[in-house]
Amino acid sequence: MEKADITIIGAGVIGLAIAAEIAEPGLNIFILEKNPTHGSATSSRNSEVIHSGMYYPAGSLKASLCVAGRTMLYEIAAHNNIPHKKIGKLVVATKPDETEEIERLHANARKNDVRSVAIISTRKIAQMEPHITACAALHSPETGVISAHALMNYFLLQAKSKKAQFVYNTEVVRIEKETGGYRIFTENSKNEAFEFSSAVVINAAGLESDTIANMAGGDYQLHYCKGDYCSISGIKQGTVQRLIYPVPVKNHVGLGVHLTIDLAGRLKLGPDTAYISRGENYAVAPEKVHLFYQSARKFLPFLKEENVNPDMSGIRPKLQGPADSFRDFIIQEDRPGFINLVGIESPGLTSSPAVARYVKKMLT
Ligand SMILES: Cc1cc2nc3c(=O)[nH]c(=O)nc-3n(C[C@H](O)[C@H](O)[C@H](O)COP(=O)(O)OP(=O)(O)OC[C@H]3O[C@@H](n4cnc5c(N)ncnc54)[C@H](O)[C@@H]3O)c2cc1C
């Protein structure tokens, strides 16, 4: 491999979006990925929701990049045949003491310039979603769903068409600072070592982004927070038209077990939140069926426990530990020419094109 101008570590949606944004013919850009193909970690284990940006504290990167990324995603998807649907969402209160949270969320949405979000009357709720239980609700018409894989394939093709080079089955194991850049040490799936130099390094390694940052003198620690899903079967299609969320879990750990509808109209519950020790175990325990049923039947009264089945899971790379308050995305140049993206949990998929533009600005 010749000397790289820029090396991106990680070919998830973030690394791919950055590659698509910054690649240009004549620039030597390499994207290193430890897995055999792109997008096979967290980017393919999520709800595929295009978030509106109502939840995050005003002024945070999560708020601004989600709002900007959402607009960009709808444009990209519309112009490039990427399957998506702006189906909208309701955040529902099922007890009077939750209505305050609906009002707080509404005020926060306005602070984040998410103007389309509105509190709707119980009559309107009954018209929009006659089969759910809610005593108050916030309607977010700008929320949607997208095929994460189609989006990632689009970014991949964009990057490749501008001569970015993808190197799979290649894990970064060590990084050293050298004059004019960094020496990157890798190992492939046959345990063969290879090293090269790169003027600039962009760390988009998801669940390992703290490890990579720390190889270059950083001091980060991610907490792994698992989110399980259960699929729903035996419910007539069209019973629910929109994504239905409960009021969010306190302290921004997660959004609460909610109902999503994928592009094929399939219903899914989740994700929940469970801090786990480091490691990628994606099994979903059978007892989740009962727990999810108990949470969801508060707002989905038609649900029976036999409709709920264990499904997939994902792991959030969280900077926020179990006892901590909100933590924002970290996107910063910690050492000259070394940009770290750490803690890119939700709304990372929604934010991806805006994150890429943000990184490009840092480079120029
Ligand atoms: C349960 C769950 C639900 C979510 N729902 C949503 C949602 O609905 N909407 C939304 O906007 N966001 C959502 N998110 C967040 C979103 O999925 C992530 O923010 C996004 O996928 C992160 O992308 P990434 O590229 O940073 O990470 P990843 O997809 O994890 O990619 C990182 C890549 O780096 C590679 N890598 C790691 N270490 C090395 C190494 N040493 N050398 C080489 N390669 C390496 C990995 O193999 C991986 O492919 C959700 C996340 C979870 C967990």
The ligand as a Gaussian input file, in Angstrom:
#p B3LYP/6-31G(d) Opt

LIG

0 1
 C      -30.053000      -0.621000      19.360000
 C      -29.697000       0.575000      18.537000
 C      -30.693000       1.299000      17.882000
 C      -30.368000       2.428000      17.131000
 N      -31.350000       3.071000      16.419000
 C      -31.032000       4.150000      15.678000
 C      -32.034000       4.807000      14.913000
 O      -33.168000       4.348000      14.815000
 N      -31.701000       5.943000      14.250000
 C      -30.453000       6.478000      14.323000
 O      -30.229000       7.549000      13.757000
 N      -29.445000       5.831000      14.979000
 C      -29.721000       4.687000      15.637000
 N      -28.732000       4.017000      16.318000
 C      -27.356000       4.521000      16.251000
 C      -26.642000       4.108000      14.976000
 O      -26.894000       2.760000      14.654000
 C      -25.132000       4.325000      15.170000
 O      -24.930000       5.645000      15.633000
 C      -24.340000       4.144000      13.894000
 O      -24.662000       2.933000      13.260000
 C      -22.864000       4.179000      14.227000
 O      -22.148000       3.952000      13.053000
 P      -20.574000       3.788000      13.104000
 O      -20.122000       3.771000      11.705000
 O      -20.013000       4.832000      14.023000
 O      -20.324000       2.419000      13.862000
 P      -20.320000       0.903000      13.322000
 O      -21.458000       0.625000      12.448000
 O      -20.154000       0.060000      14.536000
 O      -19.013000       0.840000      12.445000
 C      -17.726000       0.854000      13.008000
 C      -16.864000      -0.087000      12.204000
 O      -15.532000      -0.023000      12.677000
 C      -14.971000      -1.324000      12.548000
 N      -13.805000      -1.414000      13.435000
 C      -13.799000      -1.403000      14.793000
 N      -12.551000      -1.541000      15.265000
 C      -11.746000      -1.643000      14.188000
 C      -10.339000      -1.800000      14.042000
 N       -9.498000      -1.879000      15.099000
 N       -9.836000      -1.859000      12.768000
 C      -10.657000      -1.800000      11.689000
 N      -12.003000      -1.655000      11.779000
 C      -12.538000      -1.563000      13.018000
 C      -16.112000      -2.230000      12.956000
 O      -15.930000      -3.554000      12.484000
 C      -17.300000      -1.525000      12.332000
 O      -17.638000      -2.053000      11.048000
 C      -29.019000       2.870000      17.056000
 C      -28.012000       2.132000      17.707000
 C      -28.346000       0.988000      18.431000
 C      -27.268000       0.190000      19.088000

